[in-house]
Amino acid sequence: MDTTEFRRRGKEMVDLIADYLENIEQRTVYPDVEPGYLRSLIPEEAPEDPDTYEDVVKDIERVIMPGVTHWHSPYFYAYFPTANSFPAMLADMLSGAIGCIGFSWGTASEATLVALLAARCRAVRMILASDPQRPETGITSKLVAYSSDQAHCSVERAGMIAGVRMKKIPTDQSDKYAVQGETLRRMIQEDKAAGLIPFYFCATLGTTPSCAFDHITELGPICNAEKIWMHIDAAYAGSSFICPEFRPLLNGIEFADSFNFNAHKWLLVNFDCSTMWVKKRSDLIGAFKMDPLYLKHDHQESGRYFCTDNSLFRSLKMWFVFRMYGLKGLQDYIRKHVELAKEFESLVRADQRFEISADVVLGLVCFRLKGSNEVNETLLKRINNGRKIHLVPCLLSGQFVLRFALCARTTESRHIREAWRLITQLAEEVMQELPH
Ligand code: PLP
């Protein structure tokens, strides 16, 4: 493809993308194919001679689209949003063209891991400073990290990768599924009495199951006093802190050693774009410093270089989005999702057969039919089998709960009402068939 053809194909691709997004709600939100469906549609090997561009484009609808879950359909209410905006897509094209290497930290899961590894390194150094004869393996085998039992599974996995004990702190309905200071304090005391070394706590602001907020104003001072690294995972909820009315949810941030949120979830910057702040830069750099000759340059120690070098691809997308939406546009977008979530919540509350399972703070509504887990599992299966809307469940206090997350940029009130009409219609059927 030469430049002349690239200009033409590029314009065609923009049209294809615009058509796809403009008409996305006509597509089935969830694919109706079995894993492996691609095998019979694609050749075993790459073509010996090049295919034409037309051949490739033709196969988008024939081969690719049947297997796609349309995350940007206004009928997609599963997981949390993955952001999507035109300025970010344009910036993505530009970063592809500039094409320099971004040594990036990646996603929220990686931020949790990176913070954990830095915390481990800091803990070992602190102990060795006062007890230089102590063998390092003896220290690491005693380390213990904590997170809520509602934390994202990537936190537990970070513990596995780092090879340290990770303990889950219990939460329940009475705590609104948030970790309380007293519970953490008790666990730390018990672990210290058993000879363990508490060193890391991952708090979550906006948990994946129910968007709960750990009490960091209580937890932070405990962590600081015990020299425990407090990392805050605000992967989803972090974007909402650009609105003054949600900023109090961030109270206690001053106690954190590191903080992360995903602009690629709820701030209109396409995947991936995850941001991480660290209170003491040297704790992070010191833990991972590599100094090969081929990477040396004159600005090695400057913080400014560190930022720009590591995240050109992500920051370019952010820069486009921030400038073209402006703070007001981004705040409007967040507020609209929250309003739609409140609208859905009122629909649920107005129906005596249903109950709300957790406080609705941002764009997530956890709800269920009053009754058994079986009846709710069947309802969710029916909803997803219908393929008109897509939701995923969570377990709260042993109850099977349906999560309705505002995801798509284009979701409007009419989509919410249509989704609710569908849910109640299927609920009616399920309740007639099953004891509840
Ligand atoms: N943390 C929380 C609270 C999440 O909800 C999620 C994903 O939904 C993650 C972490 C993982 O984010 P990522 O895919 O960026 O690793």
Residues whose N, C-alpha, C, O or C-beta is under 5 A from the ligand:
A	BS01	PLP	F80 T107 A108 S109 E110 H152 G206 T207 T208 D233 A235 Y236 N262
